[in-house]
Amino acid sequence: MKIETLCAGAHLHKKLTGRPLVTISYAQSIDGSITTRRGVPLSLSGRESLRLWHRLRVCHDAVLVGIGTVLADDPQLNVRLVTGTDPQPVILDAKLRFPLRALALKSSKPPWIITTRRLNSKKQERLESRGAQVISLKKTPDGWIDLAYMLKYLAQRGIESVMVEGGARVITSFIKARLADYFVITITPFFVGGLHVIEKLMPGAKQSKNINLDKARIIGNKRYGRDLVIWGTIE
Ligand SMILES: NC(=O)c1ccc[n+]([C@@H]2O[C@H](COP(=O)([O-])OP(=O)(O)OC[C@H]3O[C@@H](n4cnc5c(N)ncnc54)[C@H](OP(=O)(O)O)[C@@H]3O)[C@@H](O)[C@H]2O)c1
């Protein structure tokens, strides 16, 4: 499968599963770090792989990040380096910490901010006066947003494909919940020794031979300038 056709099966996928197709996408250093430490932005991708990233945004209906990424990176979550339609930004923000000056509020499609808080707060009013939509959904026992429920909600609103861009906690949650279908990972030629993308996937495992490793299948790889991009499926 070519990377350009990643989203081709999204319509059928939604029909069969009732939820959008989910692509996990992030950039990491050779040693698997996505930044130096939590809360600190680090730009890893080179120009060519960034263009690919923007092409991937065009082919997905929505782009999703956690509030940790918004607070650290202040991403615009739109398409700038290629021509194409902006995806719908979706933010996981249980405690409604989304900043009123976030750049994502200036995109052509204002963000959908998913929270677990009760609606009609002052903060919600302020965010909505800037165009955002605050949506309160079901939470998990640990107080985070229930991802399976949230994906069904997105499907009901016509979203057929979601590009999950980070950060570490959100990606770990999607993998743990087995709600990720594809991965696209940009490997950049640096050693960082920082925050790893997957956190405690197998807590308590003492012996590696007893671990049931989550399976991923690499389908393709290609050099984009100085970076290597690999993509595939998560079983
Ligand atoms: N290299 C890359 O490609 C890349 C991409 C993105 C980010 N990053 C880096 O990653 C770091 C941010 O990662 P992070 O792990 O701190 O934050 P994150 O994954 O962006 O956001 C995590 C937060 O989202 C909220 N949340 C709500 N429901 C959740 C759920 N079901 N699962 C997980 N989180 C949920 C929680 O905060 P509440 O409880 O407040 O809701 C949680 O703390 C930054 O330093 C950023 O620079 C790197």
The ligand as a MOL file (V3000), in Angstrom:
LIG
                    3D

  0  0  0     0  0            999 V3000
M  V30 BEGIN CTAB
M  V30 COUNTS 48 52 0 0 0
M  V30 BEGIN ATOM
M  V30 1 N 7.3390 14.4730 18.0060 0
M  V30 2 C 6.0480 14.4860 17.8190 0
M  V30 3 O 5.5550 14.0210 16.7760 0
M  V30 4 C 5.1300 15.0550 18.8780 0
M  V30 5 C 3.7690 15.1790 18.5760 0
M  V30 6 C 2.9220 15.6860 19.5540 0
M  V30 7 C 3.4320 16.0450 20.7880 0
M  V30 8 N 4.7530 15.9140 21.0470 0 CHG=1
M  V30 9 C 5.2710 16.2680 22.3920 0
M  V30 10 O 4.5950 15.4800 23.3510 0
M  V30 11 C 4.4670 16.2170 24.5740 0
M  V30 12 C 3.0200 16.1640 25.0020 0
M  V30 13 O 2.6660 14.8300 25.2850 0
M  V30 14 P 1.8920 14.4930 26.6500 0
M  V30 15 O 1.9200 13.0240 26.8000 0
M  V30 16 O 2.4470 15.3250 27.7290 0 CHG=-1
M  V30 17 O 0.4260 15.0670 26.3670 0
M  V30 18 P -0.7270 14.6780 25.3250 0
M  V30 19 O -0.6880 13.2260 25.0190 0
M  V30 20 O -0.6860 15.6410 24.2020 0
M  V30 21 O -2.0240 15.0350 26.1870 0
M  V30 22 C -2.3120 14.2290 27.3070 0
M  V30 23 C -3.4590 14.8160 28.0700 0
M  V30 24 O -4.6800 14.6930 27.3260 0
M  V30 25 C -5.7420 14.5480 28.2220 0
M  V30 26 N -6.5250 13.3400 27.9350 0
M  V30 27 C -7.8790 13.2780 27.9840 0
M  V30 28 N -8.3110 12.0770 27.6760 0
M  V30 29 C -7.2050 11.3210 27.4050 0
M  V30 30 C -7.0520 9.9490 27.0490 0
M  V30 31 N -8.0750 9.1240 26.8800 0
M  V30 32 N -5.7860 9.4840 26.8990 0
M  V30 33 C -4.7160 10.3130 27.0590 0
M  V30 34 N -4.8220 11.6160 27.3970 0
M  V30 35 C -6.0740 12.1170 27.5750 0
M  V30 36 C -5.1350 14.4460 29.6390 0
M  V30 37 O -5.1300 15.7570 30.2370 0
M  V30 38 P -6.4380 16.2350 31.0480 0
M  V30 39 O -6.6200 15.2330 32.1510 0
M  V30 40 O -6.1290 17.6160 31.4870 0
M  V30 41 O -7.5480 16.1790 30.0410 0
M  V30 42 C -3.7010 14.0710 29.3570 0
M  V30 43 O -2.7880 14.4690 30.3410 0
M  V30 44 C 4.9130 17.6360 24.2740 0
M  V30 45 O 6.1560 17.9030 24.8980 0
M  V30 46 C 4.9940 17.6960 22.7800 0
M  V30 47 O 6.0380 18.5630 22.3720 0
M  V30 48 C 5.6220 15.4260 20.1210 0
M  V30 END ATOM
M  V30 BEGIN BOND
M  V30 1 1 1 2
M  V30 2 2 2 3
M  V30 3 1 2 4
M  V30 4 1 4 5
M  V30 5 2 4 48
M  V30 6 2 5 6
M  V30 7 1 6 7
M  V30 8 2 7 8
M  V30 9 1 8 9
M  V30 10 1 8 48
M  V30 11 1 9 10
M  V30 12 1 9 46
M  V30 13 1 10 11
M  V30 14 1 11 12
M  V30 15 1 11 44
M  V30 16 1 12 13
M  V30 17 1 13 14
M  V30 18 2 14 15
M  V30 19 1 14 16
M  V30 20 1 14 17
M  V30 21 1 17 18
M  V30 22 2 18 19
M  V30 23 1 18 20
M  V30 24 1 18 21
M  V30 25 1 21 22
M  V30 26 1 22 23
M  V30 27 1 23 24
M  V30 28 1 23 42
M  V30 29 1 24 25
M  V30 30 1 25 26
M  V30 31 1 25 36
M  V30 32 1 26 27
M  V30 33 1 26 35
M  V30 34 2 27 28
M  V30 35 1 28 29
M  V30 36 1 29 30
M  V30 37 2 29 35
M  V30 38 1 30 31
M  V30 39 2 30 32
M  V30 40 1 32 33
M  V30 41 2 33 34
M  V30 42 1 34 35
M  V30 43 1 36 37
M  V30 44 1 36 42
M  V30 45 1 37 38
M  V30 46 2 38 39
M  V30 47 1 38 40
M  V30 48 1 38 41
M  V30 49 1 42 43
M  V30 50 1 44 45
M  V30 51 1 44 46
M  V30 52 1 46 47
M  V30 END BOND
M  V30 END CTAB
M  END
